[in-house]
Amino acid sequence: MHARRSLIKELKLLQVFVLIFGAFLSIGLLD
C-alpha cells in the first residue's frame, strides 16, 4: 500500500528532524 510506505517515509524524516533538534538543544545547553 502506498499510504503505509509514505507513512514510514514520514516517520523516518521525523526521526531525523528530532535528532537534529536534539543536537541543537544540546549545543544550546552547552553554550
N, C-alpha and C positions, 0 to 999 in steps of 0.2 A: 504493500500500500504506500502511496506517495505521502500521505499525511504522516504516517509513522516515521518515514525516512526524514522528512523535513523537521519533525519534532526532535529527533535525535540530533540533527544538524544544529538546531537552535539551542539545544541543551549543551552541546559542545562549545558553541560560541559563548553561551552564558558562563560556562566554566572558565573559559579563557578570560572573559571580562572580570570575573570575580578574582582570578589570580592576579591580574594587572591591578585591580582596585586594591587588593590586599597588599601588593608590593608598594603602591603609592602610600597607603596608610602607614606601613612600617617605616617608610622613608620619612614621612611626616612626624612620626613619633620619635625617630632617632634625631631629628633636627633640633 
